[in-house]
Amino acid sequence: MQRAEEYFGFLERLVRVPSVAGEERAAQELLASRLETLGFASRWIPLTADLAELPGAGRPCSSLHGRSSLVCERSGESAASVLINGHIDVVPAGDPSLWTGAPFAQFRRDGWMVGRGAGDMKGGLVMALLALHALHDHNALGGRISFVVVPEEESSGNGTLATLRAGVTADAAILPEPTDLNIDVSGIGVLWCEIEVTGSGAHAGGRRSANPLDQLTAVARTIADLTAETAAGDVEARARHVYYNANLGQAEAGDWPSSVPTRARGVMRIGFPAPLSAAAMEERIRDAVARLEHDAACAGCTTRLAFPGLRAEPHALPVDHPLVTAVAEAHSAAHATTSRVLHTSSTSDARFYVNQAKVPAVCYGPVVSAIHGVDEAVDLSSIVAGAKTYARLIPALLAGLRPRPRSSA
């Protein structure tokens, strides 16, 4: 595919921008400049605190000051409209010494590009851009297309919610999230829970004092047990390879080996199935932890729960929906192979289109490895492969037709 190497270079530039929460603007501006060369007009939608009051919203964990969602739009005559949504925020890189190279100083290895955000999801954004540029080069980039680049996907989802409140929508939404060139039609519920346990502290050599870290561990175990119990209600989960995990992703306590800590803090990510809501899952967690606190073994410590960050509701698009069929046929037309339909154990901003806007949405993106982990990477050949699918899918959706057959393009 023409321009592939050009766009690999553009991906290198994107990955070099450490667009962690609060630092997304520079990477968004790179994308805006590129889209403007393809005839898109850019505008910015600020993120505001009152978004947290909307249905489905999360509770931001970092300042919203100066942060906006980027909306790039191209007008034109078409039977339908299409929206491409991707997030620009990336998770922290962790300990840089564990990486083969510096996390944001991307490098290539055996056909892969390694770097934080390369897989989740800057590679997908570049995949969609490459497809749009290919259509532009063939004078086939017509119709109403929106390209939305949001912050806050990793921690609240309110970047996409801001665009929906502003009326940015379409007849169909596609998200180039990493799916290994398969079609993701659903997402589980995800809730973050912050646990803070407070005690009085003591010398470690004295009579055993209540240790907040022990209590934090007990609370986390209780929540994990509840998560497993709740997950048992989804009898089809195993067949769909869906897992509802309770992950203690952050923990800290104490400041001296010979002192019993006065405080312990942890944050968990908890998966839950439909038809539960985030509010209902929160209530179950609060009840389970309240019962634990009545245990005499937990005396001497006080536990406080808060629920910042993600409050993602489950979502699902029927596997026989016309949009799913269109993506599958575009993939088959481009590659003469079958793209599988997936049900994932995570969430995406597709939930806002399906749940709040009633717009059909799916994820289809490149092949990746180690997202959120050490040496995160994207398979460069899959960016080209996915772009070929999008180059067939987008005109078909705009025309209300099925993708054209495979050619040499």
C-alpha positions in Angstrom: 0.0 0.0 0.0 1.4 3.4 -1.0 2.4 5.8 1.8 2.8 2.9 4.3 6.4 4.0 5.2 5.3 7.6 5.4 2.7 6.7 8.0 5.1 4.4 9.9 7.3 7.5 10.3 4.2 9.5 11.4 3.5 6.8 14.0 7.1 7.2 15.3 6.4 10.9 15.8 3.2 10.2 17.7 4.8 7.6 20.0 7.6 10.0 20.8 5.0 12.3 22.4 4.3 11.0 25.9 0.6 11.6 25.9 -0.2 10.5 29.4 -3.3 12.0 31.2 -3.1 15.8 31.0 -0.4 15.8 28.3 -2.4 14.8 25.2 -2.6 18.1 23.3 0.7 17.9 21.4 -0.2 14.5 19.9 -3.7 15.7 19.1 -2.3 18.6 17.2 -0.1 16.3 15.1 -3.2 14.4 14.1 -5.2 17.6 13.4 -2.5 18.9 11.1 -2.4 15.6 9.1 -6.2 15.5 8.8 -6.4 19.1 7.7 -4.2 18.2 4.7 -7.0 15.7 3.7 -9.7 18.4 3.8 -10.9 18.0 7.3 -11.9 21.0 9.5 -10.8 20.8 13.1 -12.5 22.1 16.2 -11.9 21.5 19.9 -14.5 20.5 22.6 -13.3 21.3 26.1 -13.7 18.8 28.9 -15.6 20.1 31.9 -16.3 18.9 35.4 -20.1 18.7 34.8 -19.5 15.8 32.3 -19.2 13.5 35.4 -23.0 14.1 36.0 -24.0 12.6 32.7 -25.3 9.0 32.4 -22.4 6.6 31.8 -19.7 9.1 32.8 -16.6 8.4 34.8 -15.0 10.5 37.5 -11.7 12.0 36.2 -8.7 11.3 38.4 -6.6 14.2 37.0 -7.2 17.9 36.2 -9.3 18.7 33.2 -7.7 22.2 32.8 -6.7 22.8 29.2 -7.9 19.4 28.0 -10.2 19.0 25.0 -11.4 16.4 22.5 -10.4 17.0 18.9 -13.1 16.7 16.3 -12.1 16.8 12.6 -15.0 16.8 10.1 -15.2 16.5 6.3 -18.5 17.5 4.6 -19.8 16.0 1.5 -22.8 14.3 -0.2 -23.4 10.8 1.0 -26.2 8.5 1.9 -24.9 8.1 5.4 -22.3 9.4 7.8 -19.3 7.6 9.4 -17.4 8.5 12.6 -13.9 7.2 13.5 -13.1 7.5 17.2 -9.7 6.9 18.8 -8.1 7.8 22.1 -4.8 9.6 22.3 -4.1 9.1 26.0 -1.7 6.4 27.1 -1.1 4.7 30.4 2.2 5.4 32.3 5.2 3.4 31.1 6.2 2.1 34.6 9.8 1.4 35.3 11.8 2.4 32.2 14.7 0.1 33.1 12.5 -2.9 32.3 12.0 -1.8 28.7 14.4 -2.8 25.9 14.6 0.9 25.1 13.2 4.1 26.5 9.4 3.7 26.5 8.7 6.8 24.4 11.8 6.6 22.2 10.1 4.1 19.8 12.2 1.6 17.8 11.4 -1.1 15.3 12.1 -4.8 15.8 11.3 -7.6 13.4 8.5 -5.7 11.7 7.0 -4.3 15.0 7.2 -0.8 16.4 7.8 -0.8 20.2 6.8 2.0 22.5 4.2 3.0 25.0 1.0 3.7 23.1 2.2 2.1 19.9 -0.4 -0.6 20.3 -3.0 1.1 22.5 -3.9 2.9 20.3 -1.7 5.2 18.2 -1.1 2.4 15.7 -4.9 2.1 15.2 -5.2 5.9 14.7 -2.4 5.8 12.0 -4.1 2.8 10.4 -7.3 4.8 9.9 -5.3 7.8 8.7 -3.5 5.7 6.1 -6.9 4.4 4.8 -8.2 7.9 4.5 -5.1 9.1 2.7 -5.3 6.2 0.3 -8.9 7.2 -0.5 -7.9 10.8 -0.9 -5.1 9.8 -3.4 -7.7 8.0 -5.5 -10.3 10.9 -5.3 -12.5 8.6 -3.4 -12.7 10.4 -0.1 -16.2 11.8 -0.3 -19.1 12.0 2.1 -19.6 13.0 5.7 -16.8 11.7 7.9 -15.9 12.6 11.4 -12.5 11.8 13.0 -12.7 12.1 16.8 -9.5 12.0 18.9 -10.2 12.0 22.6 -8.3 12.1 26.0 -9.6 10.4 29.1 -10.4 7.0 27.6 -8.1 5.1 29.9 -9.5 6.7 33.0 -13.1 7.9 32.6 -14.3 7.9 29.0 -15.5 11.5 29.4 -13.6 12.7 26.3 -16.0 10.9 24.0 -18.9 11.8 26.2 -18.0 15.5 25.7 -18.3 15.1 21.9 -21.6 13.4 22.1 -23.0 16.1 24.3 -21.8 18.6 21.7 -23.8 16.6 19.0 -20.9 14.9 17.3 -22.4 11.7 16.0 -23.0 9.7 12.9 -24.9 6.7 11.4 -22.1 4.3 12.4 -18.9 4.5 14.5 -15.8 2.5 14.0 -12.9 2.5 16.6 -9.5 1.3 15.5 -8.7 -0.2 18.9 -6.3 -3.1 18.9 -8.3 -6.2 18.0 -5.8 -8.3 16.0 -7.9 -7.5 12.8 -10.9 -9.1 14.4 -14.3 -7.4 15.1 -15.0 -6.5 18.8 -18.7 -6.1 19.3 -19.0 -5.8 23.1 -17.4 -4.8 26.4 -17.8 -5.7 30.0 -18.6 -3.4 32.8 -15.6 -1.9 34.5 -15.5 -0.1 37.8 -12.5 1.4 39.7 -12.5 1.3 43.5 -10.1 3.2 45.7 -9.5 1.6 49.2 -7.9 3.6 52.0 -7.3 1.9 55.3 -6.2 4.0 58.3 -4.8 2.8 61.7 -2.8 4.4 64.5 0.7 3.0 63.7 3.1 1.5 66.2 6.6 0.2 66.7 6.9 -3.1 64.8 8.6 -4.7 67.8 5.7 -4.1 70.3 2.4 -5.9 70.9 0.8 -6.6 67.6 -1.1 -3.6 66.3 -3.7 -3.5 63.6 -1.9 -3.1 60.3 -3.7 -1.2 57.6 -1.9 -3.2 54.9 -3.3 -6.4 56.3 -6.8 -4.9 56.2 -6.2 -3.6 52.6 -5.3 -7.1 51.6 -8.4 -8.5 53.2 -10.6 -5.9 51.5 -9.1 -6.6 48.1 -9.6 -10.4 48.6 -13.2 -9.8 49.6 -13.8 -7.7 46.4 -12.1 -10.3 44.3 -14.4 -13.0 45.8 -17.4 -10.9 45.1 -16.3 -10.3 41.5 -16.0 -14.0 41.0 -19.4 -14.6 42.5 -21.0 -11.9 40.3 -19.2 -13.2 37.2 -20.9 -16.6 37.7 -24.1 -15.0 36.6 -22.8 -14.8 33.0 -23.1 -18.4 32.1 -21.9 -17.8 28.5 -18.7 -16.0 29.5 -16.4 -19.1 29.2 -17.7 -19.9 25.7 -17.1 -16.3 24.7 -13.6 -16.2 26.3 -14.7 -13.3 28.6 -13.1 -12.9 32.0 -14.3 -10.7 34.9 -11.1 -9.9 36.8 -10.5 -7.9 40.0 -7.1 -6.4 39.7 -5.2 -4.5 42.5 -3.3 -2.2 40.2 -2.0 0.2 42.7 -0.9 -0.2 46.3 1.1 1.8 48.8 1.7 1.7 52.6 4.2 2.8 55.2 7.4 4.7 55.3 9.7 2.7 57.5 10.4 -1.1 57.9 10.2 -0.9 61.8 6.9 0.9 61.9 3.4 -0.4 61.5 1.9 1.8 58.7 -0.7 4.3 59.7 -2.3 4.2 56.3 -2.6 1.8 53.3 -4.1 2.7 49.9 -4.9 0.7 46.9 -6.9 1.0 43.7 -8.7 -1.9 42.0 -10.1 -2.4 38.5 -13.2 -4.6 38.8 -15.0 -6.3 35.9 -18.7 -7.1 36.0 -21.3 -8.4 33.6 -24.6 -7.2 32.2 -27.3 -6.4 33.3 -25.5 -4.9 36.3 -24.9 -1.2 36.3 -21.8 0.5 37.8 -24.0 1.9 40.6 -25.3 -1.6 41.4 -21.8 -3.1 41.4 -20.6 -0.3 43.7 -23.4 -1.0 46.1 -22.5 -4.7 46.2 -18.9 -3.8 47.0 -19.8 -1.4 49.7 -22.1 -4.1 51.3 -19.4 -6.8 51.2 -16.7 -4.5 52.7 -19.1 -3.4 55.4 -19.7 -7.0 56.4 -16.0 -7.6 56.5 -15.5 -4.7 58.9 -17.7 -6.4 61.5 -15.0 -9.1 61.7 -13.1 -8.8 65.0 -9.8 -9.4 63.2 -10.3 -6.1 61.4 -10.7 -4.1 64.6 -8.4 -1.1 65.0 -8.5 0.1 61.4 -11.0 2.3 59.5 -11.7 1.6 55.8 -12.9 4.2 53.3 -14.1 3.4 49.8 -14.2 5.8 46.9 -15.0 5.1 43.2 -13.0 7.5 41.0 -12.1 6.9 37.3 -13.9 4.3 35.2 -17.6 3.6 35.7 -18.1 1.8 32.4 -21.4 0.1 31.7 -21.5 -3.1 29.8 -22.4 -2.8 26.1 -23.0 -5.1 23.2 -23.9 -4.8 19.5 -25.7 -7.9 18.1 -23.3 -10.1 16.1 -25.8 -10.1 13.2 -26.0 -6.3 13.0 -25.4 -4.8 9.5 -22.3 -2.9 10.7 -20.7 -6.1 11.9 -21.5 -7.7 8.5 -20.1 -4.7 6.7 -16.8 -4.9 8.6 -16.5 -8.6 8.1 -17.2 -8.3 4.3 -14.7 -5.4 4.0 -12.0 -7.6 5.7 -12.9 -10.5 3.5 -12.8 -8.4 0.3 -9.4 -7.0 1.3 -7.7 -10.2 2.4 -9.8 -13.2 1.3 -9.8 -14.4 4.9 -12.4 -14.3 7.7 -12.3 -11.8 10.6 -13.6 -13.3 13.9 -16.2 -11.7 16.0 -14.9 -11.0 19.5 -16.4 -10.4 23.0 -13.7 -8.8 25.0 -12.8 -8.7 28.8 -12.3 -4.9 28.7 -14.2 -1.8 27.7 -13.9 0.9 25.0 -15.6 4.2 24.2 -17.8 2.2 21.8 -20.1 1.8 24.8 -21.1 5.5 24.6 -22.2 5.2 21.0 -24.1 2.0 21.7 -25.6 2.8 25.1 -26.0 6.6 25.1 -26.2 7.7 21.4 -27.9 4.5 20.1 -25.4 4.5 17.2 -24.0 1.1 16.1 -20.2 0.9 16.9 -17.5 -1.7 16.7 -13.8 -1.9 17.2 -11.5 -3.2 14.5 -7.7 -2.5 14.7 -4.2 -3.8 14.3 -2.3 -6.7 15.8 -0.5 -5.8 19.0 1.4 -7.2 21.9 2.0 -6.3 25.6 -0.4 -3.3 25.7 -0.2 -1.7 29.1 2.9 -3.7 29.7 6.7 -3.7 29.1 7.8 -3.4 25.4 4.2 -2.7 24.1 4.3 -3.0 20.3 2.2 -3.0 17.1 2.7 -5.2 14.1 3.4 -2.7 11.3 2.1 -5.1 8.6 -1.2 -5.2 10.3 -1.5 -1.4 10.1 -1.4 -1.8 6.3 -3.8 -4.7 6.4 -6.3 -2.9 8.5 -6.0 0.2 6.4 -7.0 -1.9 3.3 -10.1 -3.0 5.2 -11.0 0.5 6.2 -10.4 1.8 2.6 -13.2 -0.6 1.5 -15.4 -0.2 4.6 -15.7 3.6 4.7 -17.0 4.2 1.2 -19.3 1.2 1.5 -20.8 2.6 4.7 -21.1 6.1 3.3 -22.9 4.8 0.2 -25.0 2.3 2.1 -23.5 -0.4 0.0 -21.4 -3.5 0.6 -17.6 -3.3 0.2 -16.2 -3.6 -3.2 -14.3 -6.9 -4.1 -10.6 -7.3 -3.5 -8.3 -5.7 -6.0 -4.6 -4.9 -6.2 -4.9 -1.7 -4.2 
